[in-house]
Amino acid sequence: MPTSRQPPRLLLLLAALAALYLLVAVWQTASEPKQWDLGVYRGAARVVADRGDPYEPSQLSAQIDQGSAHLSFVYPPHVASALGAARRAADAIGLPRAEPLAEGIRVDATFFGFLALKLAAAAVLLWIWSALPLASDAGITRAQRLAVLLLVAVAGFHETLLRDLYAGNISVFEQLALWLGFAALLAGAPVVAALSIAAAALVKGPLAVFLPLVLLPPGPGAGSATPPWGRRSLAAALGALCAVALPLLGAATTTLDARGWRTRLAALDERGSSNPSTLSLARDLLGEPLPGGPPSGWPLAVWMVLAAVVAAVSARQLVQRWRVRGRPCLRLEDVLLLTCAASLVLPRFKNYSFLMLVPAATWALLRLGGASRWGLLLLLTVALWEYQALLAATVLWLLLLRAPTEDGHGAPQRAPQSANVASRPVS
């Protein structure tokens, strides 16, 4: 029997305080006001609707509020075309355009509607996460899991959920689509999983790295039947079609000049505290000056080596688990491992992108014991370094490398050369 991992009362009390902090953050977002990325989306939609180029700084700045003027539009052309089509449809039915403000950010029905949608998406995302078997003790209730998830989302990784709310970014919608896909995978629904992951990848292309997971059946103990290989293959092909073919079709039919987007894409990362990625850390440590632009040789080489090591070690651990289970398959611990690996590999990983790691952090907090649990909580919530979220992601990746596995009959086993962190407290 697994050792009890009931969350201590202090952890639940901190979760209650995090809920109050979230309410204060929502009030601040509306009253100060924030959501500067929303201003960029609205401005880009107006530029494209008027047959302009949203990647040209002078054209974009003329159409956005002054509070968003320091930002640029970095989404691919098919996203820009969709925004322009939405603005033209709004014009066709007579919805007025809001003129850009000379100071601050406009607060109107769109502002509050977008904020409400983001809060609803975050609530659904937390609910999906709370249904996952994140705790080793079956006695931990869904409400307790939800409380710890909320604590990590609000206070962890440099307040990753609040960064998303403040910025007015669409990251929470991307994460909702991605985790709907992961949940569908673990439930044995590959078609739903492929479409959900592809929807996230349509907006943020690197998320397409998770599409091959559709080929894997759910592992032992997942509580669902194994979909046949043909169905999984069809689902993967459908997801690839949506994530790759649709953007290509959009690029072929759009009148936008995508050279500005390709120039920004060539920079790989974004410098500054809002993008604590491995590549940015390498550029900072090796003294590459700000602002960004394409990385030079040494930082790029260091990042490529680190990314290759993370990918190779993660792949090796998955293969070891499959040998113990008797077949390639996917369990929750595998998904959590791969999300942590992605955060260490992707060159552009913003502070609100760490929302993807909230389930992994909750998994660790509910399984560790004693000083290890509280040390991890401090690492997650007490920000002393701009790359601390990246450090926390690395610690979670290492913990998940040591996660237990099971054989094909569901009997607990220890993977070769790995230690069991769920069977006893780690201090």
C-alpha positions in Angstrom: 0.0 0.0 0.0 1.3 3.5 -0.8 2.2 5.7 2.1 -0.3 8.4 2.8 0.3 11.8 1.1 -2.6 13.8 2.6 -1.8 17.5 1.9 -1.1 19.2 5.3 -3.5 21.8 6.5 -0.9 24.5 6.0 -0.8 23.7 2.3 -4.6 23.9 2.1 -4.5 27.2 4.0 -2.0 28.6 1.5 -4.3 27.5 -1.3 -7.2 29.5 0.3 -4.9 32.5 0.5 -4.0 32.0 -3.2 -7.7 32.0 -4.1 -8.0 35.4 -2.4 -4.9 36.7 -4.1 -6.4 35.6 -7.5 -9.5 37.7 -6.8 -7.3 40.7 -6.0 -5.3 40.1 -9.2 -8.5 40.1 -11.3 -9.6 43.3 -9.7 -6.2 44.9 -10.4 -6.3 43.7 -14.0 -9.6 45.5 -14.6 -9.0 48.6 -12.6 -5.4 49.5 -13.4 -5.9 48.3 -16.3 -3.7 45.6 -18.0 -4.2 43.0 -20.8 -1.8 44.7 -23.1 -1.6 41.7 -25.5 -5.3 42.1 -26.1 -4.5 45.5 -27.5 -2.0 44.0 -29.9 -4.6 41.4 -31.1 -7.2 44.2 -31.7 -4.7 46.4 -33.5 -3.5 43.5 -35.7 -7.1 42.7 -36.6 -7.7 46.3 -37.7 -4.4 46.4 -39.7 -5.2 43.2 -41.6 -8.8 44.2 -42.1 -7.5 47.3 -43.8 -5.2 45.2 -46.0 -2.1 46.3 -44.0 0.9 44.4 -42.6 0.7 43.7 -38.8 4.4 42.7 -38.8 5.3 46.3 -39.8 5.9 48.2 -36.5 4.7 51.5 -37.9 1.4 50.2 -39.2 0.7 48.2 -36.0 1.6 51.0 -33.6 -0.8 53.3 -35.4 -3.7 51.0 -34.6 -3.0 50.0 -30.9 -3.4 51.7 -27.6 -0.3 53.5 -26.2 -0.2 51.0 -23.3 0.5 48.2 -25.9 2.8 50.2 -28.2 6.0 48.5 -26.9 4.8 45.1 -28.2 4.8 43.5 -31.6 2.6 40.9 -33.3 4.5 37.5 -33.5 1.8 35.0 -34.5 1.9 33.3 -37.9 0.1 34.7 -40.9 -2.9 32.3 -40.7 -3.6 33.7 -37.2 -3.3 37.2 -38.5 -5.7 36.4 -41.4 -8.2 35.0 -39.0 -8.1 38.1 -36.8 -8.6 40.3 -39.9 -11.5 38.2 -41.1 -13.1 38.5 -37.7 -12.7 42.3 -37.8 -14.2 42.5 -41.3 -17.2 40.4 -40.1 -17.6 42.8 -37.2 -17.5 45.8 -39.6 -20.1 44.1 -41.9 -22.6 43.8 -39.1 -22.0 47.4 -38.0 -20.0 46.9 -34.8 -18.0 50.1 -34.3 -14.2 50.2 -34.1 -12.6 51.6 -31.0 -10.0 54.3 -31.8 -6.5 53.7 -30.3 -5.9 55.6 -27.1 -3.0 58.0 -26.8 -2.5 56.9 -23.2 -3.2 53.6 -21.3 -5.3 50.7 -22.5 -9.0 50.9 -23.5 -11.4 49.3 -21.0 -14.7 48.3 -22.7 -17.0 45.4 -23.3 -14.3 43.5 -25.3 -11.8 44.0 -22.5 -14.1 42.6 -19.8 -15.5 39.9 -22.1 -12.0 38.7 -22.9 -11.0 38.7 -19.2 -14.2 36.7 -18.4 -13.4 34.1 -21.1 -9.9 33.7 -19.8 -11.1 33.2 -16.2 -13.7 30.6 -17.5 -10.9 28.8 -19.4 -8.7 28.8 -16.4 -11.5 27.3 -14.3 -12.1 24.5 -16.8 -8.4 23.9 -17.0 -8.1 23.5 -13.2 -11.1 21.2 -13.3 -9.6 19.0 -15.9 -6.3 18.8 -14.0 -8.1 17.9 -10.8 -9.6 14.8 -12.4 -6.1 13.4 -13.1 -4.6 10.9 -10.7 -2.0 13.3 -9.4 -1.8 11.9 -5.9 -0.5 8.4 -4.9 -3.0 8.2 -2.1 -6.6 7.5 -3.2 -7.8 9.2 -0.1 -6.9 12.6 -1.4 -10.1 14.1 -2.6 -10.6 16.0 -5.9 -11.2 19.2 -3.9 -7.9 18.8 -2.2 -6.1 18.3 -5.5 -7.9 21.3 -6.9 -6.7 23.4 -4.0 -3.1 22.5 -4.5 -3.4 23.1 -8.3 -4.8 26.5 -7.6 -2.0 27.3 -5.2 0.7 26.3 -7.8 -1.1 28.1 -10.7 -1.5 31.4 -8.8 1.8 31.5 -6.7 4.1 29.1 -8.6 6.5 29.7 -11.5 6.6 33.5 -10.9 2.7 33.5 -10.6 2.3 32.0 -14.0 -1.5 32.2 -14.2 -1.5 35.8 -13.0 1.1 36.7 -15.7 -1.3 35.3 -18.3 -4.2 37.4 -16.9 -2.2 40.6 -16.7 -0.8 40.2 -20.2 -4.1 39.4 -21.8 -2.4 36.6 -23.7 -4.2 33.6 -25.2 -1.9 31.2 -23.5 -4.6 29.8 -21.2 -6.7 28.9 -24.2 -3.7 27.1 -25.8 -3.2 25.2 -22.5 -6.8 24.3 -22.3 -6.8 22.8 -25.8 -3.5 21.0 -25.1 -4.7 19.4 -21.8 -8.0 18.5 -23.3 -5.9 16.5 -25.7 -3.8 14.9 -23.0 -6.9 14.0 -21.0 -8.4 12.4 -24.1 -5.3 10.5 -24.8 -5.3 9.0 -21.3 -9.0 8.2 -21.7 -8.4 6.3 -25.0 -10.0 8.9 -27.3 -7.2 9.6 -29.9 -9.4 11.5 -32.4 -10.4 14.1 -29.8 -6.8 14.2 -28.6 -5.4 14.8 -32.1 -7.9 17.6 -32.8 -7.3 19.3 -29.4 -3.5 19.2 -29.7 -3.7 20.4 -33.3 -5.9 23.3 -32.2 -3.2 24.4 -29.7 -0.4 23.9 -32.3 -2.3 26.0 -34.9 -1.7 29.0 -32.7 1.6 28.0 -31.1 3.4 25.8 -33.6 6.0 24.1 -31.3 3.1 22.4 -29.4 2.9 20.1 -32.4 5.7 18.1 -30.9 3.1 16.4 -28.8 1.1 15.1 -31.7 3.0 11.8 -32.1 1.7 10.8 -28.6 -1.6 10.1 -30.3 -0.1 6.9 -31.7 0.4 5.5 -28.1 -2.5 3.7 -26.4 -3.3 4.5 -22.7 -1.1 2.5 -20.3 -2.2 -0.1 -17.8 -4.5 1.1 -15.1 -5.8 4.0 -17.2 -9.3 2.6 -17.0 -10.1 2.7 -20.7 -10.0 0.3 -23.6 -7.0 0.4 -26.0 -8.0 2.0 -29.3 -6.9 0.0 -32.3 -3.8 0.9 -34.2 -5.7 2.0 -37.3 -7.8 4.4 -35.3 -4.8 5.9 -33.6 -2.9 6.3 -36.9 -5.9 8.0 -38.5 -6.2 10.3 -35.5 -2.5 11.2 -35.8 -2.8 11.9 -39.5 -5.9 14.0 -38.9 -4.1 16.1 -36.3 -1.1 16.5 -38.5 -3.4 17.7 -41.3 -5.0 20.3 -39.1 -1.7 21.5 -37.5 0.4 21.6 -40.7 -1.8 21.6 -43.8 -4.1 24.4 -42.7 -1.3 26.9 -41.9 0.3 26.1 -45.3 -3.0 26.7 -47.0 -3.4 29.9 -45.1 0.1 31.0 -46.1 -0.7 30.2 -49.7 -3.9 32.2 -49.8 -3.0 35.2 -47.7 -2.0 38.5 -49.1 0.2 39.3 -46.1 3.9 39.8 -46.4 5.3 37.2 -43.9 8.9 38.4 -44.1 8.5 40.4 -40.9 7.1 37.3 -39.1 10.0 35.1 -40.4 12.5 37.7 -39.2 11.1 37.6 -35.7 10.9 33.8 -35.8 14.6 33.7 -36.7 15.5 35.2 -33.3 14.2 31.9 -31.8 13.7 33.4 -28.3 12.7 36.6 -26.7 15.2 38.2 -24.3 14.2 39.5 -20.9 12.6 38.3 -17.7 9.3 37.4 -19.5 11.0 34.6 -21.4 13.0 32.5 -18.9 14.0 29.8 -21.4 17.1 27.7 -21.6 18.3 29.6 -24.7 17.8 33.0 -23.1 19.7 31.8 -20.0 22.6 30.6 -22.2 22.7 34.0 -23.9 22.7 35.9 -20.6 25.4 33.7 -19.0 27.6 34.0 -22.1 27.3 37.8 -22.1 25.3 38.3 -25.3 24.0 41.8 -25.0 20.4 42.9 -25.1 18.2 43.4 -27.1 17.8 40.0 -28.8 18.0 39.2 -32.5 19.3 35.8 -33.7 21.5 34.1 -31.1 25.3 33.9 -31.8 27.3 30.7 -32.1 28.2 29.8 -28.5 24.8 30.4 -26.9 23.1 28.5 -29.7 25.5 25.6 -29.4 25.1 25.4 -25.6 21.3 25.4 -26.0 21.4 22.7 -28.7 23.6 20.5 -26.6 21.3 20.9 -23.5 18.2 20.3 -25.6 19.7 17.2 -27.1 20.6 15.8 -23.7 17.1 16.5 -22.2 15.5 14.9 -25.3 17.7 11.8 -25.2 17.5 11.2 -21.5 13.7 11.6 -21.6 13.4 9.2 -24.6 15.6 6.7 -22.9 13.5 6.8 -19.7 10.3 6.3 -21.7 11.8 3.3 -23.5 12.8 1.8 -20.1 9.2 2.2 -18.8 7.8 0.5 -21.9 10.1 -2.4 -21.4 8.8 -2.9 -17.9 5.2 -2.5 -19.0 5.7 -4.9 -21.9 4.6 -2.5 -24.6 4.8 1.2 -25.6 1.9 3.0 -23.9 1.2 6.4 -22.3 0.6 7.1 -18.6 0.1 10.4 -16.8 3.7 10.3 -15.5 4.9 10.1 -19.1 2.9 13.2 -20.1 4.2 15.1 -17.1 7.7 14.2 -17.9 7.3 15.3 -21.5 5.8 18.6 -20.6 8.7 19.4 -18.3 11.2 18.3 -21.0 9.4 20.6 -23.5 9.8 23.6 -21.1 13.6 22.9 -21.0 13.9 22.4 -24.8 11.8 25.0 -26.4 13.7 28.2 -27.2 10.7 30.5 -26.6 9.0 29.7 -23.3 7.3 32.7 -21.7 6.6 33.2 -18.0 2.9 32.4 -18.6 3.8 29.2 -20.6 4.8 27.6 -17.3 1.1 27.1 -16.8 1.7 23.8 -18.6 3.8 22.5 -15.7 1.2 23.1 -12.9 0.1 19.4 -13.0 3.7 18.2 -12.8 4.4 20.5 -9.8 1.2 19.4 -8.1 2.1 15.7 -8.7 5.4 16.3 -6.9 3.9 18.2 -4.0 1.3 15.5 -3.3 3.9 12.7 -3.4 6.9 14.2 -1.7 7.1 14.3 2.1 8.7 16.3 4.8 11.4 18.9 4.0 11.4 17.9 0.3 7.8 19.0 -0.2 8.3 22.4 1.5 11.6 22.9 -0.2 9.9 22.4 -3.6 7.1 24.7 -2.6 9.6 27.5 -1.7 11.4 27.0 -5.0 8.1 27.3 -6.9 6.6 30.3 -5.0 9.5 32.4 -3.6 11.0 34.1 -6.6 14.6 35.3 -6.0 15.9 34.9 -9.6 14.4 35.6 -13.0 15.2 32.1 -14.2 13.9 30.4 -11.0 10.9 29.0 -12.9 13.3 27.3 -15.3 15.2 25.9 -12.3 11.9 24.6 -10.8 11.1 22.9 -14.2 14.5 21.2 -14.1 13.9 19.8 -10.6 10.5 18.5 -11.7 12.0 16.9 -14.7 14.5 15.1 -12.6 11.9 14.0 -10.2 9.7 12.6 -13.0 12.6 10.8 -14.4 12.6 8.8 -11.2 8.8 8.2 -11.2 7.7 4.6 -10.7 6.3 2.5 -13.5 4.1 -0.6 -13.8 4.2 -3.8 -15.8 1.5 -4.8 -18.3 -0.6 -6.2 -15.5 -0.6 -3.2 -13.3 1.8 -4.5 -10.6 4.1 -1.8 -9.3 7.6 -2.3 -10.5 10.8 -0.2 -10.5 12.1 0.8 -13.9 15.8 -0.1 -14.6 18.3 2.4 -13.0 15.5 4.6 -11.5 14.4 5.1 -8.0 10.8 5.1 -6.7 9.9 8.5 -5.4 6.2 7.8 -4.8 6.6 4.9 -2.4 8.2 6.8 0.4 8.8 10.4 1.6 11.9 12.1 0.1 13.7 14.4 2.5 
